[in-house]
């Protein structure tokens, strides 16, 4: 659950920004669109980074668990013989 927190924070920020983008678009059309596009780009980039980081950590955890399981099964089979 804690691993989902960074992506959720990014989504909440973008959602709160989109609600107030009406003011930005009406003040300056070009600047508003540039700021909006930049925020979306940063949000997508951060979400991709978080997912890649989470996948890497998950792969490491799975490999460690499998290694631990193999070590336990090897030691228990040697104690049986």
PDB file as gemmi writes it, atoms N, CA and C in Angstrom:
CRYST1    1.000    1.000    1.000  90.00  90.00  90.00 P 1                      
ATOM      1  N   UNK A   1       0.825  -1.181   0.000  1.00  0.00           N  
ATOM      2  CA  UNK A   1       0.000   0.000   0.000  1.00  0.00           C  
ATOM      3  C   UNK A   1       0.872   1.249   0.000  1.00  0.00           C  
ATOM      4  N   UNK A   2       1.948   1.222   0.730  1.00  0.00           N  
ATOM      5  CA  UNK A   2       2.832   2.383   0.796  1.00  0.00           C  
ATOM      6  C   UNK A   2       3.513   2.629  -0.543  1.00  0.00           C  
ATOM      7  N   UNK A   3       3.704   1.578  -1.319  1.00  0.00           N  
ATOM      8  CA  UNK A   3       4.346   1.717  -2.618  1.00  0.00           C  
ATOM      9  C   UNK A   3       3.496   2.489  -3.625  1.00  0.00           C  
ATOM     10  N   UNK A   4       2.187   2.535  -3.410  1.00  0.00           N  
ATOM     11  CA  UNK A   4       1.296   3.258  -4.307  1.00  0.00           C  
ATOM     12  C   UNK A   4       1.207   4.741  -3.976  1.00  0.00           C  
ATOM     13  N   UNK A   5       1.744   5.145  -2.851  1.00  0.00           N  
ATOM     14  CA  UNK A   5       1.612   6.521  -2.396  1.00  0.00           C  
ATOM     15  C   UNK A   5       2.211   7.553  -3.364  1.00  0.00           C  
ATOM     16  N   UNK A   6       3.419   7.368  -3.895  1.00  0.00           N  
ATOM     17  CA  UNK A   6       3.952   8.395  -4.799  1.00  0.00           C  
ATOM     18  C   UNK A   6       3.089   8.619  -6.044  1.00  0.00           C  
ATOM     19  N   UNK A   7       2.620   7.561  -6.662  1.00  0.00           N  
ATOM     20  CA  UNK A   7       1.769   7.716  -7.845  1.00  0.00           C  
ATOM     21  C   UNK A   7       0.446   8.382  -7.474  1.00  0.00           C  
ATOM     22  N   UNK A   8      -0.081   8.045  -6.325  1.00  0.00           N  
ATOM     23  CA  UNK A   8      -1.337   8.650  -5.884  1.00  0.00           C  
ATOM     24  C   UNK A   8      -1.164  10.146  -5.627  1.00  0.00           C  
ATOM     25  N   UNK A   9      -0.046  10.536  -5.046  1.00  0.00           N  
ATOM     26  CA  UNK A   9       0.228  11.955  -4.808  1.00  0.00           C  
ATOM     27  C   UNK A   9       0.309  12.709  -6.136  1.00  0.00           C  
ATOM     28  N   UNK A  10       0.955  12.104  -7.129  1.00  0.00           N  
ATOM     29  CA  UNK A  10       1.046  12.730  -8.447  1.00  0.00           C  
ATOM     30  C   UNK A  10      -0.345  12.888  -9.052  1.00  0.00           C  
ATOM     31  N   UNK A  11      -1.178  11.867  -8.959  1.00  0.00           N  
ATOM     32  CA  UNK A  11      -2.535  11.941  -9.501  1.00  0.00           C  
ATOM     33  C   UNK A  11      -3.375  12.998  -8.796  1.00  0.00           C  
ATOM     34  N   UNK A  12      -3.237  13.107  -7.492  1.00  0.00           N  
ATOM     35  CA  UNK A  12      -3.983  14.120  -6.737  1.00  0.00           C  
ATOM     36  C   UNK A  12      -3.536  15.515  -7.140  1.00  0.00           C  
ATOM     37  N   UNK A  13      -2.233  15.699  -7.294  1.00  0.00           N  
ATOM     38  CA  UNK A  13      -1.722  17.008  -7.706  1.00  0.00           C  
ATOM     39  C   UNK A  13      -2.259  17.394  -9.086  1.00  0.00           C  
ATOM     40  N   UNK A  14      -2.178  16.448 -10.029  1.00  0.00           N  
ATOM     41  CA  UNK A  14      -2.687  16.750 -11.375  1.00  0.00           C  
ATOM     42  C   UNK A  14      -4.187  17.025 -11.342  1.00  0.00           C  
ATOM     43  N   UNK A  15      -4.921  16.278 -10.557  1.00  0.00           N  
ATOM     44  CA  UNK A  15      -6.360  16.502 -10.448  1.00  0.00           C  
ATOM     45  C   UNK A  15      -6.693  17.854  -9.864  1.00  0.00           C  
ATOM     46  N   UNK A  16      -5.963  18.269  -8.854  1.00  0.00           N  
ATOM     47  CA  UNK A  16      -6.230  19.581  -8.273  1.00  0.00           C  
ATOM     48  C   UNK A  16      -5.795  20.697  -9.212  1.00  0.00           C  
ATOM     49  N   UNK A  17      -4.765  20.458 -10.013  1.00  0.00           N  
ATOM     50  CA  UNK A  17      -4.320  21.452 -10.979  1.00  0.00           C  
ATOM     51  C   UNK A  17      -5.318  21.569 -12.124  1.00  0.00           C  
ATOM     52  N   UNK A  18      -5.843  20.444 -12.580  1.00  0.00           N  
ATOM     53  CA  UNK A  18      -6.799  20.484 -13.677  1.00  0.00           C  
ATOM     54  C   UNK A  18      -8.063  21.242 -13.292  1.00  0.00           C  
ATOM     55  N   UNK A  19      -8.428  21.202 -12.049  1.00  0.00           N  
ATOM     56  CA  UNK A  19      -9.609  21.911 -11.604  1.00  0.00           C  
ATOM     57  C   UNK A  19      -9.398  23.421 -11.713  1.00  0.00           C  
ATOM     58  N   UNK A  20      -8.170  23.887 -11.489  1.00  0.00           N  
ATOM     59  CA  UNK A  20      -7.897  25.320 -11.533  1.00  0.00           C  
ATOM     60  C   UNK A  20      -7.277  25.767 -12.859  1.00  0.00           C  
ATOM     61  N   UNK A  21      -7.197  24.868 -13.845  1.00  0.00           N  
ATOM     62  CA  UNK A  21      -6.608  25.234 -15.135  1.00  0.00           C  
ATOM     63  C   UNK A  21      -7.516  26.191 -15.909  1.00  0.00           C  
ATOM     64  N   UNK A  22      -8.781  26.248 -15.581  1.00  0.00           N  
ATOM     65  CA  UNK A  22      -9.686  27.163 -16.253  1.00  0.00           C  
ATOM     66  C   UNK A  22      -9.174  28.594 -16.090  1.00  0.00           C  
ATOM     67  N   UNK A  23      -8.734  28.939 -14.903  1.00  0.00           N  
ATOM     68  CA  UNK A  23      -8.197  30.284 -14.672  1.00  0.00           C  
ATOM     69  C   UNK A  23      -6.919  30.519 -15.474  1.00  0.00           C  
ATOM     70  N   UNK A  24      -6.064  29.524 -15.534  1.00  0.00           N  
ATOM     71  CA  UNK A  24      -4.797  29.669 -16.246  1.00  0.00           C  
ATOM     72  C   UNK A  24      -5.035  29.851 -17.741  1.00  0.00           C  
ATOM     73  N   UNK A  25      -5.958  29.066 -18.300  1.00  0.00           N  
ATOM     74  CA  UNK A  25      -6.217  29.151 -19.737  1.00  0.00           C  
ATOM     75  C   UNK A  25      -6.815  30.496 -20.137  1.00  0.00           C  
ATOM     76  N   UNK A  26      -7.615  31.078 -19.280  1.00  0.00           N  
ATOM     77  CA  UNK A  26      -8.261  32.331 -19.639  1.00  0.00           C  
ATOM     78  C   UNK A  26      -7.365  33.546 -19.428  1.00  0.00           C  
ATOM     79  N   UNK A  27      -6.343  33.432 -18.596  1.00  0.00           N  
ATOM     80  CA  UNK A  27      -5.427  34.557 -18.395  1.00  0.00           C  
ATOM     81  C   UNK A  27      -4.472  34.698 -19.567  1.00  0.00           C  
ATOM     82  N   UNK A  28      -3.834  33.632 -19.972  1.00  0.00           N  
ATOM     83  CA  UNK A  28      -2.871  33.667 -21.065  1.00  0.00           C  
ATOM     84  C   UNK A  28      -2.951  32.340 -21.805  1.00  0.00           C  
ATOM     85  N   UNK A  29      -3.422  32.384 -23.024  1.00  0.00           N  
ATOM     86  CA  UNK A  29      -3.682  31.141 -23.759  1.00  0.00           C  
ATOM     87  C   UNK A  29      -2.417  30.332 -23.999  1.00  0.00           C  
ATOM     88  N   UNK A  30      -1.398  30.913 -24.564  1.00  0.00           N  
ATOM     89  CA  UNK A  30      -0.192  30.152 -24.888  1.00  0.00           C  
ATOM     90  C   UNK A  30       0.531  29.702 -23.632  1.00  0.00           C  
ATOM     91  N   UNK A  31       0.694  30.600 -22.686  1.00  0.00           N  
ATOM     92  CA  UNK A  31       1.385  30.248 -21.442  1.00  0.00           C  
ATOM     93  C   UNK A  31       0.613  29.167 -20.679  1.00  0.00           C  
ATOM     94  N   UNK A  32      -0.683  29.268 -20.653  1.00  0.00           N  
ATOM     95  CA  UNK A  32      -1.503  28.274 -19.962  1.00  0.00           C  
ATOM     96  C   UNK A  32      -1.348  26.886 -20.552  1.00  0.00           C  
ATOM     97  N   UNK A  33      -1.355  26.816 -21.870  1.00  0.00           N  
ATOM     98  CA  UNK A  33      -1.189  25.513 -22.526  1.00  0.00           C  
ATOM     99  C   UNK A  33       0.214  24.954 -22.318  1.00  0.00           C  
ATOM    100  N   UNK A  34       1.215  25.823 -22.318  1.00  0.00           N  
ATOM    101  CA  UNK A  34       2.591  25.367 -22.101  1.00  0.00           C  
ATOM    102  C   UNK A  34       2.738  24.827 -20.681  1.00  0.00           C  
ATOM    103  N   UNK A  35       2.208  25.538 -19.703  1.00  0.00           N  
ATOM    104  CA  UNK A  35       2.274  25.093 -18.303  1.00  0.00           C  
ATOM    105  C   UNK A  35       1.515  23.781 -18.138  1.00  0.00           C  
ATOM    106  N   UNK A  36       0.338  23.692 -18.739  1.00  0.00           N  
ATOM    107  CA  UNK A  36      -0.469  22.477 -18.650  1.00  0.00           C  
ATOM    108  C   UNK A  36       0.267  21.286 -19.262  1.00  0.00           C  
ATOM    109  N   UNK A  37       0.825  21.477 -20.451  1.00  0.00           N  
ATOM    110  CA  UNK A  37       1.558  20.395 -21.126  1.00  0.00           C  
ATOM    111  C   UNK A  37       2.782  19.982 -20.314  1.00  0.00           C  
ATOM    112  N   UNK A  38       3.473  20.947 -19.731  1.00  0.00           N  
ATOM    113  CA  UNK A  38       4.651  20.643 -18.922  1.00  0.00           C  
ATOM    114  C   UNK A  38       4.269  19.844 -17.686  1.00  0.00           C  
ATOM    115  N   UNK A  39       3.186  20.208 -17.029  1.00  0.00           N  
ATOM    116  CA  UNK A  39       2.749  19.486 -15.840  1.00  0.00           C  
ATOM    117  C   UNK A  39       2.323  18.063 -16.190  1.00  0.00           C  
ATOM    118  N   UNK A  40       1.644  17.891 -17.293  1.00  0.00           N  
ATOM    119  CA  UNK A  40       1.250  16.543 -17.717  1.00  0.00           C  
ATOM    120  C   UNK A  40       2.484  15.713 -18.028  1.00  0.00           C  
ATOM    121  N   UNK A  41       3.448  16.310 -18.736  1.00  0.00           N  
ATOM    122  CA  UNK A  41       4.678  15.601 -19.072  1.00  0.00           C  
ATOM    123  C   UNK A  41       5.441  15.189 -17.812  1.00  0.00           C  
ATOM    124  N   UNK A  42       5.565  16.093 -16.874  1.00  0.00           N  
ATOM    125  CA  UNK A  42       6.250  15.776 -15.609  1.00  0.00           C  
ATOM    126  C   UNK A  42       5.487  14.682 -14.860  1.00  0.00           C  
ATOM    127  N   UNK A  43       4.164  14.780 -14.822  1.00  0.00           N  
ATOM    128  CA  UNK A  43       3.362  13.767 -14.130  1.00  0.00           C  
ATOM    129  C   UNK A  43       3.525  12.387 -14.732  1.00  0.00           C  
ATOM    130  N   UNK A  44       3.483  12.305 -16.057  1.00  0.00           N  
ATOM    131  CA  UNK A  44       3.645  11.013 -16.726  1.00  0.00           C  
ATOM    132  C   UNK A  44       5.046  10.470 -16.498  1.00  0.00           C  
ATOM    133  N   UNK A  45       6.044  11.350 -16.608  1.00  0.00           N  
ATOM    134  CA  UNK A  45       7.432  10.927 -16.385  1.00  0.00           C  
ATOM    135  C   UNK A  45       7.617  10.384 -14.976  1.00  0.00           C  
ATOM    136  N   UNK A  46       7.074  11.061 -13.991  1.00  0.00           N  
ATOM    137  CA  UNK A  46       7.215  10.603 -12.610  1.00  0.00           C  
ATOM    138  C   UNK A  46       6.488   9.276 -12.383  1.00  0.00           C  
ATOM    139  N   UNK A  47       5.322   9.125 -12.984  1.00  0.00           N  
ATOM    140  CA  UNK A  47       4.599   7.862 -12.807  1.00  0.00           C  
ATOM    141  C   UNK A  47       5.351   6.699 -13.455  1.00  0.00           C  
ATOM    142  N   UNK A  48       5.930   6.935 -14.637  1.00  0.00           N  
ATOM    143  CA  UNK A  48       6.718   5.879 -15.286  1.00  0.00           C  
ATOM    144  C   UNK A  48       7.920   5.525 -14.420  1.00  0.00           C  
ATOM    145  N   UNK A  49       8.574   6.539 -13.862  1.00  0.00           N  
ATOM    146  CA  UNK A  49       9.745   6.302 -13.005  1.00  0.00           C  
ATOM    147  C   UNK A  49       9.354   5.502 -11.766  1.00  0.00           C  
ATOM    148  N   UNK A  50       8.241   5.867 -11.158  1.00  0.00           N  
ATOM    149  CA  UNK A  50       7.790   5.154  -9.952  1.00  0.00           C  
ATOM    150  C   UNK A  50       7.474   3.699 -10.280  1.00  0.00           C  
ATOM    151  N   UNK A  51       6.816   3.454 -11.407  1.00  0.00           N  
ATOM    152  CA  UNK A  51       6.471   2.074 -11.794  1.00  0.00           C  
ATOM    153  C   UNK A  51       7.734   1.269 -12.072  1.00  0.00           C  
ATOM    154  N   UNK A  52       8.703   1.855 -12.777  1.00  0.00           N  
ATOM    155  CA  UNK A  52       9.951   1.142 -13.050  1.00  0.00           C  
ATOM    156  C   UNK A  52      10.692   0.826 -11.753  1.00  0.00           C  
ATOM    157  N   UNK A  53      10.734   1.773 -10.851  1.00  0.00           N  
ATOM    158  CA  UNK A  53      11.397   1.562  -9.562  1.00  0.00           C  
ATOM    159  C   UNK A  53      10.696   0.452  -8.775  1.00  0.00           C  
ATOM    160  N   UNK A  54       9.366   0.474  -8.780  1.00  0.00           N  
ATOM    161  CA  UNK A  54       8.603  -0.549  -8.063  1.00  0.00           C  
ATOM    162  C   UNK A  54       8.826  -1.937  -8.674  1.00  0.00           C  
ATOM    163  N   UNK A  55       8.853  -2.011 -10.002  1.00  0.00           N  
ATOM    164  CA  UNK A  55       9.105  -3.300 -10.651  1.00  0.00           C  
ATOM    165  C   UNK A  55      10.478  -3.836 -10.300  1.00  0.00           C  
ATOM    166  N   UNK A  56      11.471  -2.958 -10.270  1.00  0.00           N  
ATOM    167  CA  UNK A  56      12.830  -3.374  -9.929  1.00  0.00           C  
ATOM    168  C   UNK A  56      12.885  -3.914  -8.501  1.00  0.00           C  
ATOM    169  N   UNK A  57      12.271  -3.191  -7.570  1.00  0.00           N  
ATOM    170  CA  UNK A  57      12.257  -3.631  -6.178  1.00  0.00           C  
ATOM    171  C   UNK A  57      11.489  -4.935  -6.017  1.00  0.00           C  
ATOM    172  N   UNK A  58      10.396  -5.085  -6.749  1.00  0.00           N  
ATOM    173  CA  UNK A  58       9.615  -6.320  -6.684  1.00  0.00           C  
ATOM    174  C   UNK A  58      10.407  -7.497  -7.225  1.00  0.00           C  
ATOM    175  N   UNK A  59      11.123  -7.281  -8.311  1.00  0.00           N  
ATOM    176  CA  UNK A  59      11.958  -8.348  -8.877  1.00  0.00           C  
ATOM    177  C   UNK A  59      13.045  -8.761  -7.886  1.00  0.00           C  
ATOM    178  N   UNK A  60      13.660  -7.794  -7.247  1.00  0.00           N  
ATOM    179  CA  UNK A  60      14.696  -8.091  -6.251  1.00  0.00           C  
ATOM    180  C   UNK A  60      14.099  -8.878  -5.083  1.00  0.00           C  
ATOM    181  N   UNK A  61      12.913  -8.472  -4.635  1.00  0.00           N  
ATOM    182  CA  UNK A  61      12.270  -9.169  -3.517  1.00  0.00           C  
ATOM    183  C   UNK A  61      11.893 -10.601  -3.899  1.00  0.00           C  
ATOM    184  N   UNK A  62      11.401 -10.787  -5.105  1.00  0.00           N  
ATOM    185  CA  UNK A  62      11.036 -12.135  -5.553  1.00  0.00           C  
ATOM    186  C   UNK A  62      12.270 -13.011  -5.661  1.00  0.00           C  
ATOM    187  N   UNK A  63      13.346 -12.474  -6.226  1.00  0.00           N  
ATOM    188  CA  UNK A  63      14.583 -13.248  -6.337  1.00  0.00           C  
ATOM    189  C   UNK A  63      15.131 -13.611  -4.967  1.00  0.00           C  
ATOM    190  N   UNK A  64      15.063 -12.691  -4.020  1.00  0.00           N  
ATOM    191  CA  UNK A  64      15.543 -12.974  -2.668  1.00  0.00           C  
ATOM    192  C   UNK A  64      14.685 -14.045  -2.003  1.00  0.00           C  
ATOM    193  N   UNK A  65      13.384 -13.992  -2.221  1.00  0.00           N  
ATOM    194  CA  UNK A  65      12.496 -15.006  -1.635  1.00  0.00           C  
ATOM    195  C   UNK A  65      12.757 -16.374  -2.241  1.00  0.00           C  
ATOM    196  N   UNK A  66      12.967 -16.420  -3.556  1.00  0.00           N  
ATOM    197  CA  UNK A  66      13.253 -17.707  -4.198  1.00  0.00           C  
ATOM    198  C   UNK A  66      14.600 -18.251  -3.746  1.00  0.00           C  
ATOM    199  N   UNK A  67      15.570 -17.381  -3.586  1.00  0.00           N  
ATOM    200  CA  UNK A  67      16.879 -17.806  -3.112  1.00  0.00           C  
ATOM    201  C   UNK A  67      16.772 -18.342  -1.685  1.00  0.00           C  
ATOM    202  N   UNK A  68      16.005 -17.670  -0.860  1.00  0.00           N  
ATOM    203  CA  UNK A  68      15.798 -18.138   0.511  1.00  0.00           C  
ATOM    204  C   UNK A  68      15.084 -19.463   0.540  1.00  0.00           C  
ATOM    205  N   UNK A  69      14.126 -19.656  -0.341  1.00  0.00           N  
ATOM    206  CA  UNK A  69      13.387 -20.911  -0.407  1.00  0.00           C  
ATOM    207  C   UNK A  69      14.297 -22.047  -0.868  1.00  0.00           C  
ATOM    208  N   UNK A  70      15.159 -21.753  -1.851  1.00  0.00           N  
ATOM    209  CA  UNK A  70      16.092 -22.775  -2.327  1.00  0.00           C  
ATOM    210  C   UNK A  70      17.091 -23.149  -1.246  1.00  0.00           C  
ATOM    211  N   UNK A  71      17.531 -22.164  -0.478  1.00  0.00           N  
ATOM    212  CA  UNK A  71      18.483 -22.432   0.606  1.00  0.00           C  
ATOM    213  C   UNK A  71      17.824 -23.295   1.675  1.00  0.00           C  
ATOM    214  N   UNK A  72      16.574 -23.006   1.986  1.00  0.00           N  
ATOM    215  CA  UNK A  72      15.868 -23.786   3.007  1.00  0.00           C  
ATOM    216  C   UNK A  72      15.650 -25.215   2.513  1.00  0.00           C  
ATOM    217  N   UNK A  73      15.242 -25.367   1.239  1.00  0.00           N  
ATOM    218  CA  UNK A  73      14.985 -26.721   0.733  1.00  0.00           C  
ATOM    219  C   UNK A  73      16.281 -27.506   0.605  1.00  0.00           C  
ATOM    220  N   UNK A  74      17.381 -26.860   0.292  1.00  0.00           N  
ATOM    221  CA  UNK A  74      18.675 -27.536   0.196  1.00  0.00           C  
ATOM    222  C   UNK A  74      19.138 -27.989   1.564  1.00  0.00           C  
ATOM    223  N   UNK A  75      18.999 -27.136   2.560  1.00  0.00           N  
ATOM    224  CA  UNK A  75      19.432 -27.503   3.903  1.00  0.00           C  
ATOM    225  C   UNK A  75      18.541 -28.579   4.507  1.00  0.00           C  
ATOM    226  N   UNK A  76      17.251 -28.550   4.221  1.00  0.00           N  
ATOM    227  CA  UNK A  76      16.376 -29.578   4.768  1.00  0.00           C  
ATOM    228  C   UNK A  76      16.571 -30.921   4.057  1.00  0.00           C  
ATOM    229  N   UNK A  77      16.877 -30.894   2.769  1.00  0.00           N  
ATOM    230  CA  UNK A  77      17.119 -32.165   2.078  1.00  0.00           C  
ATOM    231  C   UNK A  77      18.465 -32.766   2.493  1.00  0.00           C  
ATOM    232  N   UNK A  78      19.436 -31.946   2.822  1.00  0.00           N  
ATOM    233  CA  UNK A  78      20.719 -32.480   3.275  1.00  0.00           C  
ATOM    234  C   UNK A  78      20.608 -33.018   4.701  1.00  0.00           C  
ATOM    235  N   UNK A  79      19.713 -32.458   5.499  1.00  0.00           N  
ATOM    236  CA  UNK A  79      19.546 -32.967   6.867  1.00  0.00           C  
ATOM    237  C   UNK A  79      18.756 -34.260   6.859  1.00  0.00           C  
ATOM    238  N   UNK A  80      17.935 -34.498   5.833  1.00  0.00           N  
ATOM    239  CA  UNK A  80      17.167 -35.736   5.730  1.00  0.00           C  
ATOM    240  C   UNK A  80      18.093 -36.887   5.336  1.00  0.00           C  
ATOM    241  N   UNK A  81      19.069 -36.624   4.490  1.00  0.00           N  
ATOM    242  CA  UNK A  81      19.970 -37.693   4.011  1.00  0.00           C  
ATOM    243  C   UNK A  81      20.856 -38.119   5.068  1.00  0.00           C  
TER     244      UNK A  81                                                      
END                                                                             
